[in-house]
Amino acid sequence: MKCKRKTDGRKLDHKALESLRIHTVQRILDGESPEVLAEALGLNRATIYRWLNKYHLWWLGCTQGEAGAWATAEALAGADGLVVEDHP
């Protein structure tokens, strides 16, 4: 099956992608729609929701550490599909 999108987030370097993750999740927390952001950024909405879920899981278990630690490629590599309803 061939993808219809012409953009691909995998083409971004790690720092740019990490920054994109952080800013996207912040915009969602500020009230923007994940679906609208996914469309505007040319990303799959499941990707946006995966980032958001990883942020929630990080926040719930966070006692210390870097503010953007959840957004690194290493942290997302083990992201599972848990859905967390509450957020800060």
PEBELTA-V424528 format. One line per field, one symbol per residue. ss: DSSP state (H for helix, E for strand, - for the rest). phi: phi as a letter, one per 40 degrees, with the letter a starting at -180 (. if undefined). psi: psi as a letter, one per 20 degrees, with the letter a starting at -180 (. if undefined). A space follows every 10 residues. Layout:
ss=???
phi=???
psi=???
//
This chain:
ss=--------HH H--HHHHHHH HHHHHHHHH- ---HHHHHHH H---HHHHHH HHHHHHHHHH H-------HH H-HHHHH--- --------
phi=.cccccbacc cccccccccc cccccccccc hccdcccdcc cgbccccccc cccccccccc bcbahccbdc cccccccbcb ccbbccac
psi=ppqiqiqohi iqrggghggg gghghghghi iqphgggggh ikqphhgghg ggghgggggh jphrrqhjhh iqhghihjpa kppphqr.
//
